[in-house]
Amino acid sequence: MDTIMRTAFIDTLFELAKEDPRIVLVVGDLGFGVVTRFMEELPDQFVNAGVAEQNMTGLAAGMALSGKIVFTYSIANFPVLRPLEQIRNDICYHNANVRIVPVGGGMAYGSLGPSHHATEDIAVMRALPNMVVIAPGDPVEARLATKALIEHQGPAYLRLGRAGEPVVHSSTPDFEIGRAITVRQGSDITLISTGGLLHETVQAAELLAETGIQARVVSMHTVKPLDTEAVLAAARDTEGVFTVEEHSVIGGLGSAVAETLLEAGVYPRYFKRIGLNGEFSSLVGTQEYLRAQYGLDAPGIVATVKQILGIEPVSIIRARG
């Protein structure tokens, strides 16, 4: 079973690339601990573009427009923000088959400071026409998303964790781009998670259950296109909807869910976006430390849920009759 999200991605891509010469991996001079086998065994399908993300992205667009399925790979913000113009004009405008893969979404590179924190990337990618945005919840979803992206037509963004993400799924779930996965059933509230916080979200649901609150947990691995049916079902079936993301609350999963609910005229009794409050982190440290500081670990999620509910757990159950 895969235990690391980036390894799940690279290993899956390697196996797919052996069977399909159209698949090309372009890296920004990094990751040789995990891409060496790809580089040595498939040299005609591997390019090290160097520390030159704009060139890497333009190169990828050209290869895609020549019939290749191209994955660009670098850490955190660097394949996203630095070459944003090339992503927009060269990839999205031409609907090219380039998959942009940053490793270390959120605050995975926490000790390196805000320059290495990918906390606005989902919002930026969501806004680009033709771009699909995927943030797998665990290594299993990362592997399935990689496979799904081979068949996808057009640009895509695949946001990975860096290392050590726990496996949440005990069996292989059905995976479809744009279709959420219900990880845990619950009748009182719904926690909708994207990306590597899925494990913390499941743990939060288990802690809430100990106090009498049954939380549904939905892995929204695809933020664009959003699974609106899953969002509306959550609002109709449960008293509250809480989005959980290691990202700014501005423009990410929470914004997408709020837009869906408001436009559909469906209003849950409780709604809260749990994430970063649109600010740069003034702290540095491990990802685990930063998640705890910003209330994104399981105890922090539980505390926010209870604060928003504003009532004892038993009361919400009684209120629903």
C-alpha positions as CSV (number, residue, x, y, z in Angstrom):
1,M,0.0,0.0,0.0
2,D,1.3,3.4,-0.9
3,T,2.4,5.4,2.2
4,I,3.7,8.7,0.7
5,M,1.7,10.8,-1.7
6,R,4.6,11.9,-3.9
7,T,5.9,8.4,-4.2
8,A,2.5,7.1,-5.1
9,F,2.4,9.7,-7.9
10,I,5.8,9.0,-9.3
11,D,5.5,5.2,-9.1
12,T,2.1,5.3,-10.8
13,L,3.3,7.7,-13.5
14,F,6.3,5.5,-14.2
15,E,4.2,2.4,-14.7
16,L,1.9,4.3,-17.0
17,A,4.7,5.9,-18.9
18,K,6.3,2.5,-19.7
19,E,3.1,1.6,-21.6
20,D,2.5,5.0,-23.1
21,P,5.4,6.9,-24.8
22,R,3.2,10.0,-25.0
23,I,3.7,10.5,-21.2
24,V,6.6,12.9,-20.3
25,L,7.8,14.1,-16.9
26,V,9.5,17.5,-16.8
27,V,11.1,18.5,-13.4
28,G,12.5,21.6,-12.1
29,D,15.9,20.2,-11.0
30,L,14.7,18.4,-8.0
31,G,13.3,15.1,-6.7
32,F,16.1,12.9,-7.8
33,G,15.5,10.7,-4.8
34,V,12.2,9.7,-6.3
35,V,12.5,10.3,-10.0
36,T,15.8,8.5,-10.6
37,R,14.2,5.3,-11.9
38,F,12.0,7.3,-14.3
39,M,15.1,9.3,-15.5
40,E,17.3,6.2,-16.0
41,E,14.8,3.8,-17.6
42,L,12.8,6.2,-19.6
43,P,15.3,8.9,-20.7
44,D,13.3,9.8,-23.8
45,Q,10.3,10.7,-21.6
46,F,12.2,12.7,-19.0
47,V,13.4,16.3,-19.0
48,N,15.2,18.2,-16.3
49,A,14.3,21.8,-17.2
50,G,16.5,23.2,-14.4
51,V,15.6,26.0,-12.0
52,A,13.7,27.8,-14.7
53,E,9.9,27.3,-14.1
54,Q,8.8,29.7,-16.8
55,N,10.9,27.8,-19.4
56,M,9.7,24.5,-17.9
57,T,6.1,25.5,-18.4
58,G,6.5,26.8,-21.9
59,L,8.4,23.7,-22.9
60,A,5.7,21.5,-21.5
61,A,3.0,23.4,-23.4
62,G,4.9,23.0,-26.6
63,M,5.4,19.3,-26.1
64,A,1.7,18.9,-25.2
65,L,0.6,20.7,-28.4
66,S,2.8,18.2,-30.2
67,G,0.8,15.2,-28.9
68,K,2.5,14.5,-25.5
69,I,0.9,14.2,-22.1
70,V,3.2,16.3,-20.0
71,F,3.6,16.4,-16.2
72,T,5.6,19.3,-14.7
73,Y,6.9,18.7,-11.2
74,S,8.4,20.9,-8.7
75,I,8.0,22.0,-5.1
76,A,5.2,24.0,-3.5
77,N,4.6,27.4,-5.2
78,F,7.4,27.2,-7.8
79,P,5.6,25.5,-10.7
80,V,2.5,27.6,-10.0
81,L,3.1,31.2,-9.2
82,R,6.4,31.9,-10.9
83,P,5.2,30.7,-14.3
84,L,1.6,31.8,-14.0
85,E,1.6,33.8,-17.2
86,Q,2.9,30.7,-19.1
87,I,0.3,28.6,-17.4
88,R,-2.5,31.0,-18.4
89,N,-1.4,31.9,-21.9
90,D,0.5,28.8,-23.1
91,I,-1.4,26.0,-21.4
92,C,-4.9,27.1,-20.5
93,Y,-5.6,29.3,-23.5
94,H,-4.6,26.4,-25.8
95,N,-6.3,23.8,-23.6
96,A,-3.0,21.8,-23.7
97,N,-2.5,18.4,-22.0
98,V,-0.2,19.6,-19.3
99,R,-0.6,18.5,-15.7
100,I,1.1,20.8,-13.2
101,V,2.2,18.9,-10.1
102,P,3.5,20.7,-7.0
103,V,4.8,18.6,-4.2
104,G,4.2,20.0,-0.7
105,G,0.8,21.6,-0.8
106,G,-0.2,23.8,2.1
107,M,2.5,24.2,4.7
108,A,4.4,21.0,4.1
109,Y,7.6,23.0,3.7
110,G,6.7,24.8,6.9
111,S,10.2,25.4,8.2
112,L,11.2,27.3,5.0
113,G,8.7,30.0,5.5
114,P,5.9,31.6,3.4
115,S,8.0,31.6,0.2
116,H,7.6,27.8,0.3
117,H,4.0,27.6,1.6
118,A,1.4,26.8,-1.1
119,T,-1.6,28.4,0.5
120,E,-3.2,30.4,-2.3
121,D,-2.5,28.0,-5.2
122,I,-6.0,26.4,-5.3
123,A,-7.6,29.8,-5.6
124,V,-5.2,30.9,-8.4
125,M,-5.7,27.7,-10.3
126,R,-9.5,27.7,-9.9
127,A,-9.7,31.0,-11.6
128,L,-8.0,29.8,-14.8
129,P,-10.3,28.8,-17.7
130,N,-10.0,25.1,-18.7
131,M,-8.0,24.2,-15.6
132,V,-9.1,21.2,-13.5
133,V,-7.9,21.3,-9.8
134,I,-7.3,18.1,-7.9
135,A,-5.9,17.8,-4.3
136,P,-5.9,14.1,-3.3
137,G,-6.6,13.3,0.3
138,D,-4.2,10.5,0.8
139,P,-1.7,8.3,-1.2
140,V,-4.5,6.1,-2.5
141,E,-6.3,9.1,-4.0
142,A,-3.0,10.4,-5.4
143,R,-2.5,7.1,-7.3
144,L,-6.0,7.1,-8.6
145,A,-5.9,10.7,-9.6
146,T,-2.7,10.2,-11.6
147,K,-4.3,7.4,-13.5
148,A,-7.4,9.4,-14.2
149,L,-5.4,12.3,-15.5
150,I,-4.0,10.3,-18.3
151,E,-7.4,10.1,-19.9
152,H,-8.3,13.7,-19.1
153,Q,-8.2,16.1,-22.0
154,G,-6.9,19.6,-21.2
155,P,-4.8,21.2,-18.4
156,A,-4.9,20.0,-14.8
157,Y,-3.4,20.8,-11.5
158,L,-2.5,18.0,-9.1
159,R,-1.6,19.2,-5.6
160,L,0.3,16.7,-3.6
161,G,1.5,16.4,-0.1
162,R,5.2,15.9,0.5
163,A,5.7,12.9,2.7
164,G,4.2,10.8,5.4
165,E,0.5,11.4,4.6
166,P,-1.4,8.6,6.3
167,V,-3.5,6.3,4.2
168,V,-7.2,6.9,4.9
169,H,-8.9,4.5,2.5
170,S,-8.7,0.9,3.7
171,S,-9.8,-0.2,0.2
172,T,-9.7,1.3,-3.2
173,P,-12.6,3.7,-3.6
174,D,-14.3,4.6,-6.8
175,F,-12.4,7.6,-8.2
176,E,-13.7,10.0,-10.8
177,I,-12.6,13.5,-11.5
178,G,-15.3,15.8,-10.2
179,R,-16.9,13.2,-8.0
180,A,-16.4,13.4,-4.2
181,I,-15.8,10.4,-2.0
182,T,-17.8,9.9,1.2
183,V,-15.3,8.6,3.7
184,R,-17.5,8.5,6.7
185,Q,-21.3,8.6,7.2
186,G,-22.9,11.0,9.6
187,S,-26.2,12.7,10.2
188,D,-25.5,15.8,12.3
189,I,-22.9,17.8,10.3
190,T,-20.7,17.4,7.3
191,L,-16.9,18.0,7.2
192,I,-15.8,18.5,3.6
193,S,-12.0,18.2,3.2
194,T,-9.6,18.6,0.4
195,G,-6.0,17.6,0.2
196,G,-3.8,16.2,2.9
197,L,-6.0,17.3,5.8
198,L,-8.3,14.3,5.1
199,H,-6.7,12.2,7.8
200,E,-7.0,15.1,10.4
201,T,-10.6,15.6,9.3
202,V,-11.5,11.9,9.8
203,Q,-9.8,12.0,13.3
204,A,-11.9,15.1,14.1
205,A,-15.0,13.3,13.2
206,E,-14.1,10.5,15.5
207,L,-13.5,12.9,18.3
208,L,-16.8,14.6,17.7
209,A,-18.5,11.2,17.8
210,E,-17.2,10.8,21.3
211,T,-19.3,13.8,22.3
212,G,-22.4,12.8,20.5
213,I,-22.0,14.6,17.2
214,Q,-22.1,12.3,14.1
215,A,-20.1,13.9,11.3
216,R,-20.2,12.9,7.7
217,V,-16.7,13.2,6.1
218,V,-16.5,14.0,2.4
219,S,-13.2,13.9,0.5
220,M,-13.5,16.7,-2.1
221,H,-10.4,15.6,-4.0
222,T,-11.5,17.7,-7.0
223,V,-12.1,21.3,-6.2
224,K,-12.8,22.2,-9.9
225,P,-15.1,21.0,-11.2
226,L,-16.8,20.8,-7.8
227,D,-19.1,17.9,-7.0
228,T,-22.1,20.2,-6.4
229,E,-24.4,17.2,-5.8
230,A,-22.3,16.1,-2.8
231,V,-22.3,19.7,-1.4
232,L,-26.0,20.2,-1.7
233,A,-26.7,16.7,-0.2
234,A,-24.5,17.7,2.7
235,A,-26.5,20.9,3.3
236,R,-29.9,19.1,3.0
237,D,-29.0,16.0,5.0
238,T,-27.1,17.6,7.9
239,E,-27.4,20.6,10.1
240,G,-24.0,22.1,9.3
241,V,-21.4,22.2,6.6
242,F,-17.7,22.8,7.5
243,T,-15.0,23.0,4.8
244,V,-11.5,22.0,5.8
245,E,-8.4,23.0,3.8
246,E,-4.7,23.8,4.3
247,H,-5.1,26.9,2.2
248,S,-6.5,30.4,2.5
249,V,-10.2,30.5,3.1
250,I,-10.3,33.0,0.2
251,G,-10.9,31.4,-3.1
252,G,-10.3,27.8,-2.2
253,L,-12.6,24.9,-1.3
254,G,-14.6,26.9,1.2
255,S,-15.3,29.6,-1.3
256,A,-16.3,27.1,-4.0
257,V,-18.7,25.4,-1.5
258,A,-20.2,28.7,-0.4
259,E,-20.8,29.8,-4.0
260,T,-22.5,26.5,-4.7
261,L,-24.8,26.7,-1.7
262,L,-25.8,30.4,-2.2
263,E,-26.5,30.1,-5.9
264,A,-28.6,27.0,-5.3
265,G,-30.5,28.8,-2.5
266,V,-29.7,26.0,0.0
267,Y,-28.6,27.3,3.4
268,P,-27.4,25.0,6.1
269,R,-28.0,26.0,9.6
270,Y,-24.3,26.2,10.3
271,F,-21.5,27.0,7.8
272,K,-17.8,27.6,8.4
273,R,-14.7,27.7,6.2
274,I,-11.8,26.2,8.3
275,G,-8.5,27.2,6.8
276,L,-6.0,30.1,6.9
277,N,-7.4,33.5,7.2
278,G,-5.8,35.1,4.1
279,E,-2.5,36.0,5.7
280,F,1.1,34.9,5.5
281,S,2.3,32.7,8.3
282,S,4.5,34.6,10.8
283,L,5.5,31.2,12.2
284,V,7.9,28.6,10.9
285,G,8.2,25.0,11.9
286,T,7.1,21.5,10.9
287,Q,3.8,21.0,9.1
288,E,2.4,19.3,12.2
289,Y,3.3,22.3,14.3
290,L,1.9,24.8,11.9
291,R,-1.4,22.9,11.5
292,A,-1.8,22.9,15.3
293,Q,-1.0,26.6,15.6
294,Y,-3.6,27.5,12.9
295,G,-6.3,25.1,14.2
296,L,-6.0,22.7,11.3
297,D,-5.2,19.6,13.2
298,A,-8.0,17.3,14.5
299,P,-8.4,19.1,17.9
300,G,-8.4,22.5,16.2
301,I,-11.1,21.4,13.8
302,V,-13.2,20.0,16.6
303,A,-12.8,23.3,18.6
304,T,-14.0,25.3,15.6
305,V,-17.0,23.1,15.0
306,K,-18.1,23.3,18.6
307,Q,-17.6,27.0,18.7
308,I,-19.8,27.5,15.6
309,L,-22.5,25.1,16.9
310,G,-22.5,27.1,20.1
311,I,-24.5,24.4,21.8
312,E,-23.9,21.2,23.7
313,P,-23.6,18.2,21.3
314,V,-26.8,16.6,22.7
315,S,-28.7,19.8,21.9
316,I,-28.1,19.6,18.1
317,I,-29.4,16.1,18.0
318,R,-32.5,17.0,19.9
319,A,-33.0,20.1,17.8
320,R,-33.2,18.0,14.7
321,G,-35.9,15.8,16.3
